[in-house]
Amino acid sequence: MRRILVIAMLLGVSACAHHQLARAVPGQAPPPPPAPRPAEGLWVALDPGCAKPTATNIHAWPHCASPFWIGRGKATVLVAGAADKRSVRDVSYAADYWFDPGEPLIAQVGTPKDGYVWLALTDLDRDSQGRLIGAVGAAVPCAVPAGESAAGGEATVRTRLNGCSGVAVDAMRKAAVATLQDRAALTTVAWIAPGVP
């Protein structure tokens, strides 16, 4: 299950910025700035306590560092083969993504076929061009609608298994804030270098 959460996390960071247009209403706070665009290229998702690799050779990375690529509006996730040997042939999942700007940043990640997960991202790191190059976060568990099962309550990349379908953005943001409270359990994602798989 940890591998699924890491995949979901890294897909979340791979988003093209998508934001809702909002009009300023007198007496209300202005809308948040648009979500950042991620740097394209090779990224890494790090288990808690895992050091960020400095090499672009993913075969030399420790098992606690999971590679993925962002480019052309998609995230491509590498899922290791039978002997856990990493190669381009292991690329097995591509996803779309959308960001809802604010703090924390909310990402919806997935495909119509496989369904979507929702992620809470904070501690956003940007480069001198304003591109997103790092963040920390986790999948957001939401209340499961009555009569449905959530496979033990853990988020997966299947439609509505984390119970977030039909949840209002305000409720989602509250759940995201609660998810980020356990800082020791958060996954770190970081940009490594330009390139494609």
Secondary structure, DSSP 8 states (H G I E B T S, - for coil): -HHHHHHHHHHHHT-----------TTS---------B--EEEEEE-TT------S-GGGS-TTEEEEEEETTEEEEE---TT----GGGEEEEEEEEEE-SSSEEEEEEETTTEEEEEEEEEEEE-TTS-EEEEEEEE------TT---GGG---SSTTTTS-TT--HHHHHHHHHHHTT-GGG-EEEEEEES---
